[in-house]
Amino acid sequence: MLQPRIPVNPLPPGHTIPTARTEPMTTPAPVTVPAPAPSTTPRGSVQLTPGSAVALAAGGGAVVLVVGAVLVSMLLAVAISAASIAVVAVVLRLLVRDMQKGR
C-alpha cells in the first residue's frame, strides 16, 4: 500500500513523440520605455535629536509597561479562576461524601 509506484514507459528509450507543433518564432519589435523622471526630493537618513531620542525611549518604555500590565492581569485572572474552581471542587466533594454517608 505504501510502496512507490514507478511508471512504465511503453516506448523504448530514445523514441519520442512530439506533443505539439512548433512554429518558427519571430522576434517582436523592441519596445522603447521612457526614462524615469528624476526624483525631486532627495531622501536623507533619519536624524534623532536628543529630545526625540528621549521621547522615543519613553514611548518604548510606556509600551513595555502597558503590555506587561496586560499580561500580568491575564495571569492573575487565570490564577483566580483556577483557585475558585478548586474551592468549588472541594465543596462539592464534601457535599457528595456527606450525601453518601446518609446524614
N, C-alpha and C positions, 0 to 999 in steps of 0.2 A: 504494500500500500504506500509506503513512504520511500520506495526506491525510485531513483530518477529514470525518466523515460528518454531514451535517445532516439531522435527522429531518424528514419531510414530514408536514404536518398534513392529513388527508383532509377535514376540515370547514373551511368558511370561517371567518375570524376573527369573533369575537363570538358564535358559535353554540356554546354549551357544553352538555354533558350532565351532569346531576348524578350523582355516583358513589355516594352513599349517602343514605338518608333522614335527614332531620334532624327530630328530635323537639323539641318545646318544652322548654327547660331549666327545671328547678325548682331554686330555691336551697335548699341544705341548711340545716338548723338550725345556728346558730352553736355552736361547741364552746367551753366555758369551760375555760381552762387555769389551774390553781392558780399562784399567785405563787411564785417560787423562794424557798427558805428563805434567810435572811440568813447570810452567812459568819461563822463564829465566830472564825476566826483571821485577823487582818489580815496581808496579805503585805507585807513590808518589803523594802528593797533589800539586796543583799549588801554587807556591810561587811568590808573586809580590814584586819586589824591588821598592824602591821609584821612580826610573826613569821610570820603566814600568807602575807604577800606574799613574804617571803624563801623560805619553803618552796615556794610556787608557782613562783617563779623557778628555784629549784634543781631542782624536778621537771621543769620545761620544759627546762632545760639538760641534765639527765640523759637525757631522751627524745631530744634532738637528738644527743647523743653516741652513744647506742646505735644510732640509725638511721644515723648517719654511719659507725660502725664496721661495721655490716652491709653497707652499700653498698660501702665500700672493700674489704671481704673478698670480696664478689661480683666486683668489678672485678679484684682480684688473681687470683681463681680463673680467670676468663676469660683473663687475660693469661698465666698459667702454662700453661693448656691450649693456647692458641694457640702459645706458644713450643715446647712439647713436640711438637705436631703438625708444626711447621715443621722441627724436628730430625729427626723420623721421615721426613718427605718428602725431606730432603736425603740421609739414609742410604739410603733406597730408590732414589733417583735414582742414587746412586753404585753400588749393587749392580746395578741394571739395566744401567748403562753398562758395568760390568765383565763382565757376562754376555754382552753383545752383542759385546765385543771378543774373547771366547773365551779368557779367561785361566783 
